Amino acid sequence: MNHGLRASFVKRFDDAVVIEICGLALGPDPEVTVLFGPSGCGKTTVLRCLAGLERPDEGTILFGEEVWFASAGRRPLPPQRRKVGFVPQDYALFPHLSVERNIGYGLYGLPAGERRGRVAEAMRWLGLEGLEGRRPGALSGGQQQRAALARALVVRPRLLLLDEPLCALDAPARLRVRNQLRRMLRRLSIPTLLVTHDRADALALGDTLWVMNQGKLLQHGLAHEVFSRPANLEAAAIVAIETVQPGRVLKTAGGLATVAVGAATLTALPLDLETAAEEVYVCIRAEEVILVKGPSVPSSARNCLAGTVCSLAREGPMVRVGLDCGFPLAALLTPQACEEMFLHQGDAVSALIKAPHIHLIPRPD
Amino acid sequence: MSAEDWQLLWFTGRMAALSTCLVLPVGLALAWSLARARWRGKALVEALVSLPLVLPPVVTGLVLLKLFGRRGPLGHWLYQHLGWEVVFTWKAVVLALAVMSLPLFVWAARASLQEVNPLLEQLARTLGAGEWRVLFTITLPLARRGIIAGTMLAFARALGEFGATIMVAGNIPGQTTTLPVAIYYSVELGKDSRAWMLAGLSATLAFLAIWATQRLLRRPKR
């Protein structure tokens, strides 16, 4: 019987940095789990502990029936015997070996014919044909990534660990490789743990997601759920929700809550009963805010806020509009939308937000 | 060139080669443990290995003479258990050359071993490779340049060693005399032309060693 991976451990470093992982679990199903958090929060250390390259100070790491690490005096299972595919951030291809020999490195001991067959199969599968004799230094970033992935996959690992797989690529390659990688991960039937600090990567590649900050896991859930419904203020900051404002629940009736925020009143879906609190934080994703120029029009959105435009700033391919609606609110529009609306600073607008897009977090007094 | 000169050349080359063969495994083990492992007494061993580099060679020779002489602690043991006489034999020549060239090899090999990215070794382990396989397929090939350079430095040093050799091995023609020693005694006896000829031989050997190193260090063609 396979229960997948279960890990709870503590890793301390000399300079008092502590990684404390509690209840990290990867189902036996071949899904992609994302470990999401800012740079330096300990994500890579978690992967290294799981691969057996770093030894935790205490705790347990179990894989199915196997004990990989248990602090009770047992020697940890060495990386050689974990059968884990590890792809580090800079891919770590062996610079002195050809692409073909890099990929075949883990097949040592197999008959030469079978080894060649499996390497050729992996190269075909990842679109690396014709690069057999090249050295890693002569490959593009995307090719290096696929070669590193091929090297990890030919040994048929039981678990795949990917550390920032898209980080080493430049922006144009990144989008293309992200789509390729998503297709590949879907076709593989290997449970995968993927580390990233990029929201777009996390949403595109992950089925479920853990939010991590300062060495601790904060929240687990479906990737898009976690991004729109963080469990607490810290998680909201990590997933970078644009508008987070303190508010107060005035009443709940008919499955809807009325919340006072600044000078405005909003309608939202209420909190769970067990965490029901009067004092809350109101979280609104900027891309969920619709702007209408001039006075409000009848619409299905439960929240229609009159406000003025305070700022307009380009943010990647979008424009971020800062509004004053009785509280500061951010909206994300396309540049075309801004142009067609002749949106300028000081304009009067109405902001439309559907009730389910307003997420409430309990606020301790 | 006389038969005697050929013998001298052949003997010196053989002794230097033998000493290099001895330095290579010992030096690699030392360089690896100094570069990678953490252990007690590391600083002491490091200092001991490097000592012949900074001490006058004659002093190193004196220490070896006293250690390996018939009544010296190591010499006594070797004579009793293996029946080996070391001092003033060809064994003493190899010993002196090896001790004098070891630090050069260890310094070069150690530096290049430290350059090897540990992540590459760790990755090889996740692919199922055991420690010996990691060493022979990842670590040593990546440190290749430093190891080759160190080997050649050690060999060249052995070819030219004088001070320590003369202390432990003396000057027994046909048995312990090496090129540098022969040059010294030729000048001493006023045979300047022979000294010059031997000096020329010495220089030729040195050039050959440098040339061979450069050949080996040239980046492989694709």
Contacts between the chains, C-beta under 8 A, distances in Angstrom:
chain1	res1	chain2	res2	distance
A	51	B	122	7.9
A	51	B	126	5.4
A	52	B	125	7.7
A	52	B	126	7.3
A	53	B	122	4.7
A	53	B	125	7.5
A	53	B	126	7.3
A	78	B	125	7.1
A	79	B	122	7.0
A	79	B	125	4.3
A	79	B	126	4.7
A	80	B	125	5.4
A	80	B	126	7.6
A	80	B	128	5.2
A	80	B	129	6.8
A	80	B	130	6.2
A	81	B	128	7.9
A	82	B	126	7.3
A	83	B	128	7.6
A	84	B	126	6.0
A	85	B	126	7.5
A	86	B	123	6.5
A	86	B	126	4.6
A	88	B	119	6.1
A	88	B	123	6.9
A	92	B	117	7.2
A	92	B	119	4.9
A	92	B	120	5.6
A	92	B	123	4.8
A	94	B	120	6.0
A	94	B	124	7.6
A	94	B	138	6.5
A	95	B	120	8.0
A	95	B	142	7.3
A	96	B	141	5.1
A	96	B	142	5.9
A	96	B	144	7.8
A	105	B	124	6.7
A	105	B	127	5.4
A	105	B	129	7.3
A	105	B	137	7.7
A	106	B	127	3.4
A	106	B	128	5.4
A	106	B	129	7.7
A	108	B	128	7.1
A	108	B	129	6.8
A	108	B	133	6.8
A	133	B	222	7.9
A	135	B	222	7.1
A	138	B	222	8.0
A	151	B	127	7.1
A	152	B	127	7.8
A	155	B	127	6.1
A	155	B	128	6.5
